Amino acid sequence: MLRGAPIVMTNNLIVHSALFLALISGAYATAPAHAPEAQVDARADSSAFARQLGSRDPLVRQRAAEALARLAAVDQKKLIEGYQLQEKDKRVRLALDWALYRIGKSEALFRIVRELDSSRHEQAVSYLMQLDGPALLYSFLKQEDNQPKTTVGLLEALARIGDSESLEMVKPFRNSFYPGVAEAAELASEKIERRVAQTEVRTPTRPRTVDKADQTSP
């Protein structure tokens, strides 16, 4: 009996180790799909990510597309265009549209904005939040036929990247009667105002110089 005890302990250890590894694997599998994009080194080889676009795993394809977007991989333009045309998974296709926009296909931005009124709302917002500036979103925000969910997404993106000019674009929506729009506009205004105020505080002002002619002698 005593000789069998170590064997039982060893088996238990193996079982516990297997469970631990399964939990770790699950954590990676459920990680946000767009998270690796921010971790991509700008010096990375785009061809390695381009090869992953042919993976059978849609999550791998999505992450590869987001990595190529981060790299602005113009050298993979033809390949990205080809995969975007044949892609069936809507999340992957959205990521490929983001990659296309980042390499110069400006019309892809229209498709990304259109996805705000879908189950891929948060994914589309995460891409719009990475735009170089807020001005590109103004024309979309002005469209009168926008669905409330689309307007909310645009306001969410402006909350992250908006500037003092954006405040004038956001303010009218604070009185909206559409679901969620007024709340999104209020939150965007608060975040933008806070960020603008912090920027003004951090920006050093030039000290006032006194002309010698203005100085009075004792």
C-alpha positions in Angstrom: 0.0 0.0 0.0 2.8 2.4 0.9 4.6 1.6 -2.3 1.5 2.6 -4.3 1.1 6.0 -2.6 3.8 7.8 -4.7 2.2 6.5 -7.9 -1.2 8.0 -6.8 0.5 11.3 -6.0 2.3 11.3 -9.3 -0.9 10.7 -11.2 -2.7 13.5 -9.3 0.2 15.8 -10.2 -0.2 14.9 -13.9 -3.9 15.5 -13.8 -3.5 18.8 -12.1 -0.8 19.9 -14.6 -3.0 19.0 -17.5 -5.9 21.0 -16.1 -3.5 24.0 -15.6 -2.3 23.8 -19.2 -5.9 23.6 -20.4 -6.8 26.7 -18.4 -3.8 28.6 -19.8 -4.8 27.6 -23.4 -8.3 28.7 -22.8 -7.1 32.1 -21.6 -5.2 32.6 -24.8 -8.2 31.4 -26.9 -10.5 33.9 -25.3 -8.2 36.9 -25.5 -9.5 40.0 -27.4 -8.9 39.4 -31.1 -7.6 42.9 -31.7 -5.2 42.9 -28.8 -2.1 41.5 -30.6 -2.2 44.3 -33.1 -0.8 46.8 -30.6 2.0 44.4 -29.8 3.3 44.0 -33.4 6.8 45.4 -33.8 7.0 47.8 -36.7 10.1 46.0 -37.9 8.3 42.7 -38.1 8.3 40.7 -41.3 4.9 41.2 -43.0 5.2 38.0 -45.1 4.9 35.9 -41.9 1.6 37.4 -41.1 0.5 37.3 -44.7 1.0 33.5 -44.7 -1.3 33.3 -41.7 -4.2 34.7 -43.8 -4.5 31.2 -45.3 -5.0 29.6 -41.9 -8.1 27.4 -41.3 -8.6 29.2 -37.9 -10.6 32.4 -38.4 -9.1 33.9 -35.2 -5.6 33.4 -36.6 -6.7 35.1 -39.9 -8.2 38.0 -38.0 -5.1 38.6 -35.9 -2.9 38.3 -39.0 -5.0 40.9 -40.8 -4.8 43.3 -37.8 -1.0 42.8 -37.6 -0.7 43.7 -41.3 -2.8 46.8 -40.6 -0.5 47.8 -37.8 2.5 47.4 -40.2 0.6 49.2 -43.0 2.0 46.4 -45.1 1.7 47.9 -48.6 3.9 45.1 -50.0 1.1 42.7 -49.2 -1.7 44.7 -50.8 -2.6 42.3 -53.6 -2.7 39.4 -51.2 -4.9 41.2 -48.7 -7.2 42.3 -51.5 -7.5 38.7 -52.7 -8.3 37.3 -49.3 -10.8 40.0 -48.5 -12.8 39.1 -51.6 -13.0 35.4 -50.8 -13.3 35.7 -46.9 -16.6 34.3 -45.6 -16.1 35.1 -41.9 -17.5 38.6 -41.2 -15.1 39.4 -38.4 -12.1 38.4 -40.5 -13.4 40.4 -43.5 -13.8 43.4 -41.3 -10.2 43.1 -40.1 -9.1 42.8 -43.7 -11.0 46.0 -44.6 -9.0 47.7 -41.8 -5.8 46.4 -43.2 -6.8 47.6 -46.7 -7.6 51.1 -45.3 -4.2 51.2 -43.6 -2.4 50.5 -46.8 -4.2 53.2 -48.7 -7.6 51.9 -49.8 -9.7 54.8 -48.4 -13.0 53.3 -49.6 -12.6 50.5 -47.0 -13.4 53.1 -44.3 -17.0 53.2 -45.6 -17.3 49.4 -45.0 -15.9 49.7 -41.5 -18.4 52.4 -40.6 -21.2 50.3 -42.0 -20.3 47.5 -39.6 -21.0 49.7 -36.6 -24.7 48.7 -37.1 -23.9 45.0 -36.6 -22.8 42.5 -34.1 -19.3 43.6 -34.9 -19.9 47.0 -33.5 -17.1 46.9 -30.9 -14.6 45.6 -33.4 -15.3 48.4 -35.8 -15.1 51.0 -33.1 -11.7 49.7 -32.0 -10.4 50.3 -35.5 -11.9 53.8 -35.8 -10.3 54.7 -32.5 -6.9 54.1 -34.3 -7.5 56.7 -37.0 -4.9 59.4 -37.3 -7.4 62.1 -36.6 -11.1 62.7 -36.0 -11.9 64.8 -39.2 -12.5 61.6 -41.3 -15.5 60.8 -39.1 -17.3 64.1 -39.4 -18.9 63.4 -42.8 -20.2 60.1 -41.5 -21.6 61.7 -38.4 -23.5 64.3 -40.4 -25.4 61.7 -42.4 -29.1 61.9 -41.5 -30.0 58.3 -42.4 -27.5 56.8 -39.8 -28.9 54.1 -37.6 -28.6 55.0 -33.8 -26.0 52.2 -33.3 -23.9 53.7 -36.1 -24.0 57.2 -34.6 -23.2 55.8 -31.1 -20.1 54.0 -32.6 -18.9 57.2 -34.3 -19.3 59.1 -31.0 -17.4 56.4 -29.1 -14.5 56.7 -31.6 -14.5 60.5 -31.3 -14.5 60.2 -27.5 -11.0 58.6 -28.0 -9.5 60.7 -30.8 -11.6 63.9 -30.9 -10.2 67.3 -30.4 -11.6 70.8 -29.6 -13.1 71.0 -33.1 -14.9 67.7 -32.5 -16.8 69.2 -29.6 -18.9 71.3 -32.0 -19.7 68.2 -34.0 -20.7 66.2 -30.9 -22.8 68.8 -29.0 -26.0 68.6 -31.2 -26.3 64.9 -30.4 -26.6 65.5 -26.7 -30.3 66.3 -27.3 -31.0 63.3 -29.5 -34.0 61.1 -28.7 -32.5 58.0 -30.4 -31.5 55.2 -28.0 -28.1 55.6 -26.6 -27.1 58.6 -28.7 -27.5 61.3 -26.2 -25.6 59.3 -23.6 -22.8 58.6 -26.0 -22.6 62.3 -26.9 -22.4 63.4 -23.3 -19.7 60.9 -22.6 -17.7 61.9 -25.7 -18.0 65.6 -24.8 -16.7 64.9 -21.3 -13.7 62.8 -22.5 -12.8 65.3 -25.2 -13.0 68.3 -22.9 -10.9 66.6 -20.3 -8.3 65.6 -22.9 -8.2 69.1 -24.4 -7.8 70.6 -20.9 -4.9 68.3 -20.1 -3.2 69.0 -23.4 -3.4 72.8 -22.7 -1.9 72.3 -19.3 1.0 70.2 -20.7 1.7 72.7 -23.5 4.3 75.1 -22.2 3.7 78.8 -22.9 6.5 81.1 -24.1 7.7 83.5 -21.4 6.8 87.1 -22.0 9.8 89.1 -23.2 10.3 92.7 -22.3 11.8 95.0 -24.9 14.7 97.0 -23.7 12.9 100.2 -24.7 10.1 99.3 -22.3 12.4 98.8 -19.4 12.6 101.8 -17.0 15.9 102.7 -15.5 16.1 103.2 -11.7 
